[in-house]
């Protein structure tokens, strides 16, 4: 069974991996030295198990239990029910050690506009605890029409002020007939 993962968005879902907690000796300050993105594209995701952090302008952070890779692509058709993202591994000197990682999603330049708020959402950040060497998943899912915004979406992984990796996706909208 895959590790639990984290979802985001009022109905557009950002998914960032949650990790099993392991014992780490107090005083061991470890850092991530890199991030390897080893799979990306379209995914099928399982049901939500609930929120793990407060929403950001309606952008929700939820935990889900299951995901399945469907297709490798960085072009995403903006349609209800589409989910896209990356599978990754955080690297460092000591495999199995917990490290803080910030997962940042940058939305298209015009931002996402939730009609319940006055301002667009341009970026979302969540702090996670990663276990060096273990796999995770981070992604987005569209569940309501107003959440779908064409343009470049970027998923980034950070350790402190250092960017470890990023993956860009181009969301395109189908022609209206």
C-alpha positions, 0 to 999 in steps of 0.5 A: 500500500502506498504511503499516505499523501496530502491533498490541497485545494477547495476542490483543486487539490495540491498533494504533498507527501506525508511521511511516517514518523521515525525516531531521530536522536535529539540534536542531529541537525540534518538537511536535505541536499537534493530532490529527485523527481523520478515520475510525473504526469497524470494520476488517479487519486483516492478519496480524501481522509481529511485536512491536515493544515488550515486552508489558504484563501480556500486552498485546502490541504487534505490527506489522501491514501492512494494514487496511481500514475496514468500517463507521463506528460507535462501538458495537462488538460484543464478538466474536472477530475484531472489530477497531475503531479510528481513522485519524488525522493528527498536526498541527503547524507543520512538515509532514514533521517527526518528533515524539514522540506517546504513544498511550494506550488506556484500558480499561473501569473494571473493566480487562482481566483476563488469567488469567495475571496477578493484576491487571487492566490499566486502561491501556496507553501506547506512545510513537511517532514520528509524522511531522506531516501523515501518516496513522496508524491505532490500534485494538483487535482481539479474538482470545480470549473472555477479552479481550472486556470490555464498557464504554467503551474510549478511544483517546487521543493525547498530546504531552507532558502535552497531550491532542491528541485522543480517541475513545471506543467502547462495547463491548457483548457479545451476549446469551447464549442 
